């Protein structure tokens, strides 16, 4: 079966987004500091370029949470089409977890956002079917990654550990008490340590009892 991947930038104190996510601060306050390694900082080096290749490799389908798709909460009350402009970087079906139904949104470049109201397992099953042999990526945010880890579906997890302390925000490991991955590659720059993990053959990831 094709791999399911997940690639997240994370602070030293375990946050993948800062507090107070909003239209003005889509990554939360100071959250952008986690992403300097791929946002044009002059200190970026070949390690960051390599990790950027891991991040942007094509996948057959994606799963993301509604908070990652946009700032709108509750009912859909405007024509929001994502943060990424008319041609999002996915170029594949994206299944968005939400409690509120929405018609699919077809974008330029092959991305279509589908909105799933019956939970992570349903979204992941649809993504697997759509991806075929090209694999699924769990795109974020924190809650969606936690659900994927708890469900035990992630085969490869990449963390870009930024030398930043956010103090608060969104964590991906809250409630996860067994990790179940082994590091297989480590790259580093002044901006991040990039650790690529693979699922250990005899281990599992899961929530606390």
Order of alpha helices (4+ residues) and beta strands (2+ residues): beta-beta-alpha-beta-alpha-beta-beta-beta-alpha-beta-alpha-beta-beta-beta-beta-beta-beta
